[in-house]
Each structure stands twice: as C-alpha cells, then as structure tokens.
C-alpha cells in the first residue's frame, strides 16, 4: 500500500482535533507534503520533532505508526499506535488501525482485549460486536461467538450486521441451509448491507445454485449501490470460467470512485500474481486504470511494470520501475526488480549503479547486496562481485533459507571462477543444505565434480535431482549426461545428451560432449561430425579447449 493512503485516513483524524494549535496543524500539513514528494526520511524526522514538542497530541503518533505499517514494519509501528490510543482511547480510526496490526501479527488475544476495551465506550455497537464474534470464531471458540450474538440481539434487537456474522459461523460449521435462512430474510427486506448479498451468494454457490448466486449479487449492487460487490461478482464469474465477464466486472470496479484504493490494490495484487486469471493485455488495462486514477501512488506503476516484464517489454518495464522509485525510493523489492530487468537487458553498468543507489536507502539489505554482486559477476568484475556477495552473506542472518541458499549458490559460482575449488564446493553444499530445491547449485556442483571425476555417485544424484526440478533445462540434461559418461554409463549418457540436443541451439560444449559419448559407443563418424560442429562454435565459448577438440577430430577418438 502506498504511503499516500495516509492522507485519506489521516485527514479524518486531524479534523477531530480539539486543540487550537495552528503551528501543530501546519506541521501535519508539511508532513503530508513531504510524503507526497517522496521524502520519507524527512517526513519521519518531522514527526519525531512533533512528538517531542507535542507529546500529548495523538495525531503524530498515529501518522508515524501508519507510515511504518504501510512500509511493512509492524514491530516499529505497534508502540506508536498504542500510544495514540492511550491519548484518544475512543478514537475508532486509531483502534481500527491497531486491530489491523494485531491481525497481521496473528495476536488473537490482543484483538479480543482491544475489542473489549472499545465495548466499554460503545457497548451496543454492532460493528464491534461483529468483530468480536469473528475473532472468537477464528480462535475456534464458535460457541462463545454465538453466545455474544445471543446477548447482543437481546440488547439491540435484530441486526443484519450480526446476522451476517452468525451466518458465517454457521457456514464454517457446515450448516449452509441454516445460514441461508438467516440471510434470505435480509435479502427480502432489501438490506443496505453489502455483506448480506456477498455471503448469501457464497452459500447459494456452495449449494450448487451458481446462477442464483450471480442474481443475488446483481440485486445487491442495485439495492446497496455498494460497488465493492463488483469484486464478489467477479469472483463468481471467474469460478464459472467466464473470463470476459470477470474482466468486464473488474473494469467497472476499477472505474468506481466509491471503492477505496486499498481494496483495488488488494484485488490487483491477486490479479497480477495469478497466471491464468486474466490475459496479459487485460491485466495491463486494469493496471493502466490505476495509474491514471491514482498517479501519485508508486505501487500502481509496479503493477504495470510487472506485467510488461512478463510480456518481455523490458524497456517500458524499466521506465515504470524508475517512475515508481521516483515517487517513493523506499521500495527494496522495486529496486531488485529494476536491477533484474536491467540484467535481463544486459545493461549491467546501470544495474550496478542502481544497486549502489538502492543500498543508500537500504544499507543492510542482503538481497540488494546479492543482486549487485551478481551484476558485477556477470560483468566479469570478480573483485567487486566477491565484496558484494560476501556482504550479502554477512547481512543475511534475518533472511529465510531460500535467500541464504541463493547467496551461497552464487558464492559457489564466484569461488569456482576464482579457482577456489574447496571453498566453492563448500558454498554449493551449504546452498543445498539450506534449500534442497536449489537446482542451480545441485547442477553446478554435480558438473564440477564430474569434470574433476570426484564424488561421481553423489554427482549423479544431484544432477538427476536438478533435471527433476527443472525438466525443461537442456543445460541440466547435459550435466546429467556428462556425469553418466564419467561413470562409464555411455548408453544412458547418450539418452540424456540427445534430450539436451533438442534445444534451440546446442552450445559448443554440448556438441563436444555429444561427440565424446558417441565416440565411446563406437560411432566414430557421428562423433567427428559433432566435434566439427563444436569447433565451428568454439569462438563463442571460452571454456572449450580448442586444441584438444582439434586433436579429437584429427585422431578420430575421445581424448581425456
């Protein structure tokens, strides 16, 4: 979510101020302006000064909490949210934000505690009671949730809000027809609550009434005028494999002025990550709509860039990532994507430059050190590559095993290039120990072992596993063939090298290996043909020993 979303929520809280301090209010406006211009660090500094100068005013605490939350730093965000509520315990906006933090942390007890504290101020508030019921149910306390419902309805009477929650509890308990009975009453009464129609449509779909589910949602749109139902309707069209209808309904949702941006962001995230939900042009159109409607929100440009990248339009993708970072440079993953695109376009110097710039904003980011190191390595600057890749490892203590394995795998490649054989092997083995699905590490270690005729049994195991993980990789097929060759299993080696040869354009190494295997199987004429083809391509691959290749051709036999 963009930090610009602070404006809409923050303005509402600011309007509730009871103090007349215009200097304080002016500072809050300055904070908004700093965020709008992408000056995040300056905005944080301004808030720190405000808190120090006005420690009893809540808005700066809330703004700082919201800012960190939207940057994904929940741990830093939490104490500021708690302090804002200490100063204004009845503020629903602050409490809603705090509940969101607790939900992201999975802290059910804190959520119930916060709701109970709110109920002291708003004892008959259906929305708060609804949240408490949902939380109890999510904590496997469905009986307690239903007890809250019974007590609440005694006090406040019939409530579509509470009946929707009861229906959701019954749905999870498998009591679909009971849930339908509760919801149909509100459907017939034309309830203005969106959830009545969304939940009833879900029940009808589960009961096999797909067409009726769509009708309920269409009626809900007409009755409530709540455009969020477009998203529910899109889900149902998608489940029925009506992709054009799905796309058309999503267009209506994205055009809507009444649907808040966070909802559009959530749905666009799902669309972008789903490979088969829409076509790439359809995804691109929806991303364009967000860019045009919200031009100052950085994430919209990321959506569009991601889709362009999938379409192999690297130049436009790069331009959009740069636009996004111009709005908000504190996006570590966007820097990574920018560098990736530049490496894919062989713009290594620019990738390195942007890696260094990214590390100014994120000086301890292991992933950014890693990609900068990889860019240096591809650019054949092994000294700088080693500096950055080892820095990536030094800063990786808080990263997951996948990232650590990726770093160790690239260090294995680098150390091998530096002829540090034992250290290279150790790095590969560490990469595999951390992530047994690291196909590149498995393949590379297996190949280097086979070249040195070491650990051939283990090499075969690793090479086979790599081909299973990435069955379309002709390079991995070649490695497995070469390991089998070194084991003397020439017929099996031939099977795998022939699979590898089906690639678009076999490399000189692949052609030479094919010739070597054929020679050992007594197919001398075919072997010489392959060696000659390899020699014709040898200028493209420095790893080929041209003199040895010529000797094989001249002697018409395999030479180790």
C-alpha positions in Angstrom: 0.0 0.0 0.0 1.3 3.5 -0.8 2.2 5.9 2.0 -0.1 8.3 0.2 -3.0 6.4 1.6 -2.2 8.1 4.9 -3.8 11.3 3.6 -7.3 10.0 3.4 -7.3 8.4 6.8 -5.1 10.9 8.5 -7.3 13.9 7.4 -10.3 12.4 9.2 -8.4 12.1 12.5 -6.9 15.6 12.1 -10.4 17.0 11.8 -11.2 15.6 15.2 -8.6 17.8 16.9 -9.8 19.6 19.9 -6.7 21.8 20.4 -6.3 25.1 18.6 -2.6 24.8 18.0 -2.3 26.0 14.4 1.5 25.5 14.4 0.9 21.8 15.1 -1.7 21.6 12.3 0.7 23.3 9.9 3.4 20.8 10.7 1.0 18.0 9.9 0.3 19.5 6.5 4.1 19.8 5.9 4.3 16.1 6.7 1.7 15.3 4.1 3.6 17.4 1.5 6.9 15.6 2.3 5.2 12.2 1.7 3.7 13.4 -1.5 7.1 14.4 -2.8 8.6 11.0 -1.7 10.7 12.5 1.1 10.0 9.7 3.5 13.1 10.2 5.8 12.3 13.9 6.1 8.7 13.1 7.0 9.8 10.7 9.7 12.2 13.3 11.1 9.4 15.9 11.2 7.1 13.5 13.1 9.8 12.8 15.6 10.2 16.5 16.2 6.4 16.9 16.5 6.2 14.1 19.1 9.0 15.6 21.1 7.4 19.1 21.0 3.7 17.9 21.5 3.9 14.7 23.4 0.2 14.8 24.4 -1.2 15.1 20.9 -2.2 11.9 19.3 -2.1 12.6 15.5 1.7 12.4 15.1 1.9 9.0 16.8 -0.9 7.7 14.6 0.7 9.0 11.5 4.1 7.5 12.3 2.5 4.2 13.1 0.6 4.2 9.9 3.7 5.1 7.9 5.7 2.2 9.3 2.8 -0.2 8.9 2.5 0.6 5.3 6.2 0.1 4.8 5.7 -3.4 6.3 7.5 -2.7 9.6 4.8 -3.8 12.1 7.1 -4.1 15.0 8.1 -0.4 14.8 4.6 0.7 14.1 2.9 -1.0 17.0 4.1 1.1 20.0 3.1 4.4 18.2 -0.4 3.0 17.5 -0.7 2.0 21.2 0.4 5.5 22.4 -2.1 7.2 20.0 -4.9 5.2 21.7 -3.7 6.0 25.2 -4.2 9.6 24.3 -7.5 9.1 22.5 -8.9 5.7 23.6 -12.3 6.3 22.0 -11.0 7.0 18.5 -12.4 4.4 16.2 -9.8 5.1 13.4 -6.9 4.6 15.8 -8.4 1.4 17.2 -9.2 0.0 13.8 -5.5 0.6 12.8 -4.3 -1.1 16.0 -6.6 -4.1 15.3 -5.1 -4.3 11.8 -1.6 -4.5 13.3 -2.7 -7.2 15.7 -4.3 -9.2 12.9 -1.1 -9.0 10.8 0.7 -10.4 13.9 -1.9 -13.1 14.5 -2.3 -11.9 18.0 -5.9 -13.0 18.7 -5.8 -12.3 22.5 -4.7 -8.7 21.8 -7.5 -8.3 19.3 -10.2 -9.5 21.7 -8.7 -7.4 24.5 -8.9 -4.3 22.3 -12.4 -5.0 21.3 -13.5 -5.5 24.9 -11.9 -2.1 25.7 -13.8 -0.5 22.9 -17.1 -2.1 24.0 -16.7 -0.1 27.3 -17.2 3.0 25.3 -19.6 1.6 22.6 -21.4 -1.3 24.3 -24.1 -1.7 21.7 -22.0 -1.1 18.5 -22.9 -3.8 16.0 -19.6 -3.5 14.1 -17.5 -4.0 17.3 -19.7 -6.9 18.4 -19.3 -8.4 14.9 -15.5 -8.2 15.1 -15.6 -9.9 18.5 -17.7 -12.7 17.2 -15.5 -13.2 14.1 -12.4 -13.2 16.3 -13.8 -15.7 18.7 -14.9 -17.9 15.9 -11.4 -17.7 14.2 -9.9 -18.8 17.6 -12.1 -21.9 17.5 -14.4 -20.5 20.1 -17.6 -20.7 18.0 -19.9 -21.3 20.9 -18.6 -18.2 22.6 -19.1 -16.3 19.4 -22.7 -17.4 19.2 -23.2 -16.5 22.8 -22.0 -13.0 22.0 -24.6 -12.9 19.3 -27.4 -14.1 21.6 -26.5 -11.4 24.2 -26.2 -8.7 21.6 -29.5 -9.3 20.0 -31.3 -9.2 23.4 -30.0 -5.7 23.8 -30.1 -4.2 20.3 -32.6 -6.4 18.6 -32.5 -7.7 15.0 -29.3 -6.7 13.2 -28.2 -7.6 9.7 -24.6 -6.9 10.7 -24.7 -9.5 13.5 -26.8 -12.0 11.4 -24.2 -11.9 8.7 -21.6 -13.0 11.2 -23.8 -15.7 12.7 -24.3 -16.9 9.1 -20.5 -17.0 8.6 -20.1 -19.0 11.7 -22.8 -21.5 10.6 -21.2 -21.8 7.2 -17.9 -22.8 8.7 -19.8 -25.3 10.8 -21.3 -26.8 7.6 -24.8 -25.5 8.3 -25.3 -23.9 5.0 -29.1 -24.1 4.9 -29.4 -22.5 8.3 -27.1 -19.7 7.1 -29.3 -19.3 4.0 -32.4 -18.9 6.1 -30.9 -16.2 8.2 -29.6 -14.2 5.1 -32.7 -14.7 2.9 -34.7 -12.6 5.4 -32.4 -9.7 5.0 -32.3 -10.2 1.2 -36.1 -10.0 1.0 -36.0 -6.9 3.2 -33.5 -5.3 0.8 -30.9 -4.7 3.4 -28.4 -2.0 2.6 -25.5 -4.1 4.0 -23.2 -5.4 1.3 -22.2 -8.5 3.2 -25.7 -9.8 3.2 -25.5 -10.3 -0.6 -21.9 -11.4 -0.8 -22.4 -14.1 1.9 -25.7 -15.3 0.6 -24.2 -15.6 -2.9 -21.4 -17.7 -1.4 -24.0 -20.0 0.3 -26.0 -20.4 -2.9 -22.9 -21.2 -4.9 -21.9 -23.8 -2.3 -25.4 -25.3 -2.6 -25.0 -25.6 -6.4 -27.0 -22.6 -7.3 -24.5 -20.6 -9.3 -26.9 -18.6 -11.4 -28.9 -17.6 -8.3 -25.6 -16.5 -6.7 -24.9 -14.2 -9.5 -28.5 -12.8 -9.4 -28.2 -12.2 -5.6 -25.0 -10.1 -6.3 -26.5 -8.2 -9.1 -29.5 -7.4 -6.9 -27.2 -6.4 -4.2 -25.4 -3.9 -6.5 -28.8 -2.4 -7.4 -30.1 -2.2 -3.8 -27.0 -1.1 -1.8 -25.2 0.9 -4.5 -22.0 -0.6 -3.0 -19.6 -1.0 -5.8 -17.4 -3.4 -3.7 -19.9 -6.1 -4.8 -18.3 -5.9 -8.2 -15.4 -7.8 -6.7 -17.6 -10.5 -5.3 -19.3 -10.8 -8.7 -16.0 -11.0 -10.5 -15.1 -13.9 -8.2 -18.2 -15.8 -9.1 -17.7 -15.2 -12.9 -14.2 -16.4 -12.5 -15.3 -19.6 -10.7 -17.7 -20.2 -13.6 -14.8 -19.8 -16.1 -16.5 -16.7 -17.6 -13.2 -14.7 -18.0 -14.6 -12.0 -20.3 -17.4 -11.3 -17.7 -14.8 -11.3 -15.0 -12.7 -8.7 -16.8 -15.8 -6.6 -17.6 -16.9 -6.5 -14.0 -13.4 -5.7 -12.7 -13.3 -2.8 -15.1 -16.5 -1.4 -13.5 -14.9 -1.8 -10.1 -11.7 -0.1 -11.0 -13.6 2.8 -12.5 -15.6 3.3 -9.3 -15.0 6.3 -7.2 -16.6 4.8 -4.2 -14.4 1.8 -3.8 -11.4 2.7 -1.6 -8.0 2.3 -3.1 -6.8 -0.4 -0.6 -9.5 -2.7 -2.0 -8.4 -2.1 -5.6 -4.8 -2.6 -4.5 -5.7 -5.9 -2.9 -7.5 -7.2 -5.9 -4.9 -6.0 -8.4 -2.2 -7.9 -6.3 -4.2 -11.1 -6.7 -4.7 -10.5 -10.4 -1.1 -9.7 -11.0 0.1 -12.9 -9.2 -2.5 -15.2 -10.8 -1.1 -16.6 -14.1 -4.4 -17.6 -15.5 -7.0 -15.2 -14.1 -6.9 -12.7 -17.0 -4.8 -12.3 -20.2 -1.8 -10.1 -20.0 -3.5 -7.3 -22.1 -6.5 -7.4 -19.7 -4.1 -7.1 -16.7 -2.3 -4.3 -18.4 -5.6 -2.4 -18.9 -6.5 -2.7 -15.3 -3.1 -1.5 -14.2 -3.4 1.4 -16.6 -6.7 2.4 -15.0 -5.0 2.5 -11.6 -2.1 4.6 -12.9 -4.4 7.1 -14.5 -6.8 7.3 -11.5 -4.0 7.3 -8.8 -0.9 8.8 -10.5 0.9 9.6 -7.2 0.8 6.0 -5.8 4.0 4.2 -6.6 2.7 0.7 -6.4 0.4 1.2 -9.5 3.5 1.7 -11.7 4.9 -1.5 -10.2 1.8 -3.5 -11.3 2.1 -2.1 -14.8 5.9 -2.8 -14.9 5.5 -6.4 -13.6 3.0 -7.1 -16.4 5.2 -5.5 -19.1 8.1 -7.6 -17.8 6.0 -10.8 -18.2 5.4 -9.6 -21.8 9.1 -9.2 -22.3 8.8 -5.5 -22.8 11.9 -4.7 -20.7 12.4 -1.1 -21.8 8.9 0.1 -20.7 9.1 -2.0 -17.5 12.3 -0.4 -16.6 10.9 3.1 -17.2 7.9 2.4 -14.9 10.0 1.0 -12.1 12.1 4.2 -12.3 8.9 6.2 -12.1 7.7 4.3 -9.1 11.0 4.8 -7.3 10.9 8.5 -8.2 7.7 8.7 -6.2 8.9 6.5 -3.3 12.5 5.3 -3.3 12.0 3.2 -0.1 10.8 0.1 -2.0 13.5 -2.5 -1.7 11.8 -5.0 -3.9 11.2 -2.5 -6.7 14.9 -1.8 -6.7 15.5 -5.5 -7.0 13.1 -5.8 -10.0 14.7 -2.8 -11.7 18.1 -4.4 -11.4 16.7 -7.7 -12.7 15.2 -6.1 -15.7 18.4 -4.3 -16.5 20.4 -7.5 -16.2 18.0 -9.2 -18.5 18.5 -6.4 -21.0 22.3 -6.8 -20.5 22.5 -3.2 -19.0 25.0 -4.3 -16.4 26.5 -0.9 -15.6 23.1 0.6 -15.0 22.1 -2.4 -12.8 25.2 -1.9 -10.7 24.6 1.8 -10.4 21.0 1.3 -9.3 22.2 -1.4 -6.8 24.5 1.0 -5.2 21.8 3.7 -5.1 19.4 1.2 -3.5 21.9 0.4 -0.8 22.0 4.0 0.2 18.3 3.7 1.2 18.7 0.1 2.5 22.3 -0.2 3.7 21.9 -3.6 5.3 19.7 -5.3 2.7 21.1 -8.7 1.9 19.0 -9.2 -1.3 20.2 -5.8 -2.7 23.8 -6.7 -1.9 23.2 -10.1 -3.6 21.8 -8.7 -6.9 24.5 -6.0 -7.1 27.1 -8.7 -6.6 25.5 -10.8 -9.3 25.5 -7.9 -11.7 29.3 -7.3 -11.1 29.9 -11.1 -11.6 28.1 -11.1 -14.9 30.1 -8.0 -15.8 33.3 -10.1 -15.1 34.4 -7.9 -12.2 35.1 -10.7 -9.7 36.7 -8.5 -7.1 33.6 -6.3 -6.7 31.3 -9.3 -7.0 33.1 -11.0 -4.1 32.8 -7.9 -2.0 29.1 -7.5 -2.5 28.2 -11.3 -2.4 30.1 -11.7 0.8 28.4 -8.6 2.2 25.1 -10.2 1.2 26.0 -13.2 3.3 27.1 -11.1 6.2 23.8 -9.3 6.3 21.6 -12.4 5.7 21.1 -13.5 9.4 17.4 -12.5 9.3 16.7 -13.8 5.8 14.9 -17.1 5.1 16.7 -20.2 4.0 15.8 -19.7 0.3 17.6 -16.3 0.2 20.6 -17.7 2.1 20.8 -20.7 -0.3 20.6 -18.3 -3.3 23.6 -16.3 -1.8 25.7 -19.4 -1.1 24.9 -20.7 -4.6 26.2 -17.6 -6.3 29.3 -17.6 -4.0 29.9 -21.1 -5.2 29.9 -19.9 -8.8 32.2 -17.0 -7.9 34.7 -19.0 -5.9 34.9 -21.5 -8.8 35.6 -18.7 -11.2 38.4 -17.7 -8.8 39.8 -21.3 -8.7 38.9 -21.6 -5.0 37.8 -25.2 -5.5 37.3 -26.3 -1.9 35.6 -23.1 -0.9 33.4 -23.3 -3.9 32.3 -26.9 -3.2 31.6 -25.9 0.4 29.4 -23.0 -0.7 27.4 -25.2 -3.0 26.9 -27.8 -0.3 25.7 -25.1 2.1 23.3 -23.8 -0.5 21.9 -27.3 -1.0 21.7 -28.0 2.8 19.6 -24.8 3.2 17.4 -25.5 0.2 17.3 -28.9 -1.4 15.4 -27.5 -4.4 18.2 -25.1 -5.4 18.5 -26.6 -8.8 21.4 -24.4 -10.0 23.6 -25.3 -7.0 22.8 -29.0 -7.5 23.6 -28.8 -11.2 26.8 -26.8 -10.9 28.3 -28.8 -8.1 27.5 -32.1 -9.9 29.1 -30.8 -13.1 32.3 -29.6 -11.5 32.6 -32.9 -9.6 32.2 -34.7 -12.9 34.9 -32.6 -14.6 37.2 -33.5 -11.7 36.0 -37.1 -11.6 35.1 -36.8 -8.0 32.1 -37.9 -5.9 30.5 -39.3 -9.1 27.8 -41.2 -7.3 26.7 -38.1 -5.4 27.1 -36.0 -8.5 24.7 -38.3 -10.4 22.2 -38.0 -7.6 22.4 -34.2 -7.6 22.3 -33.9 -11.4 19.3 -36.2 -11.6 17.5 -34.1 -8.9 18.3 -30.9 -10.8 16.6 -32.3 -14.0 13.6 -33.4 -12.0 13.3 -29.9 -10.5 13.7 -28.2 -13.9 12.8 -30.8 -16.5 13.0 -28.3 -19.4 16.6 -27.2 -18.8 18.9 -28.5 -21.5 21.9 -27.4 -19.5 20.9 -29.7 -16.7 20.3 -32.6 -19.1 23.8 -32.1 -20.4 25.3 -32.1 -16.9 23.5 -35.4 -16.1 24.7 -36.9 -19.3 28.2 -35.9 -18.6 28.1 -37.4 -15.1 26.8 -40.6 -16.5 29.6 -40.5 -19.1 32.2 -40.2 -16.4 30.6 -43.2 -14.6 31.0 -45.2 -17.8 27.2 -45.4 -18.4 27.5 -44.4 -22.1 24.1 -45.6 -23.3 22.3 -43.7 -20.5 24.5 -40.7 -21.2 23.5 -40.8 -24.9 19.8 -40.8 -24.0 20.2 -37.6 -21.9 22.6 -35.8 -24.2 20.1 -36.4 -27.1 17.4 -34.9 -25.0 19.6 -31.9 -24.3 20.4 -31.6 -28.0 16.7 -30.8 -28.7 17.2 -27.2 -27.5 17.0 -24.3 -29.9 20.8 -24.0 -30.5 23.2 -26.5 -28.9 26.3 -24.9 -27.4 29.9 -25.9 -28.3 30.3 -27.7 -25.0 27.1 -29.7 -25.6 28.1 -30.6 -29.1 31.6 -31.7 -27.9 30.0 -33.8 -25.1 27.7 -35.4 -27.7 30.7 -36.3 -29.8 32.6 -37.8 -26.8 29.7 -40.0 -25.9 29.2 -41.2 -29.5 33.0 -42.0 -29.7 32.9 -44.1 -26.6 29.9 -46.0 -28.1 32.0 -46.7 -31.3 30.1 -44.3 -33.5 33.2 -42.5 -34.7 31.9 -40.9 -37.9 29.0 -39.3 -36.0 31.3 -38.3 -33.2 33.7 -36.4 -35.6 30.6 -34.6 -37.1 29.6 -33.3 -33.7 33.2 -32.3 -32.8 33.5 -30.4 -36.0 30.2 -28.5 -35.2 31.6 -27.8 -31.8 34.8 -26.4 -33.3 32.7 -24.1 -35.6 31.1 -22.6 -32.4 34.2 -22.6 -30.2 34.8 -18.9 -30.6 31.5 -18.3 -28.7 32.6 -20.3 -25.6 35.9 -19.7 -23.9 35.5 -22.9 -21.8 36.1 -25.1 -24.9 39.7 -26.4 -25.3 40.1 -25.8 -29.0 43.5 -27.6 -29.2 42.0 -30.8 -27.6 38.9 -30.5 -29.8 41.1 -30.4 -32.9 43.1 -33.4 -31.7 39.9 -35.4 -31.2 39.0 -34.6 -34.8 42.4 -35.4 -36.1 42.8 -38.7 -34.1 39.1 -39.6 -34.6 38.8 -40.7 -30.9 37.9 -39.4 -27.5 40.8 -37.8 -25.7 40.5 -37.2 -22.0 
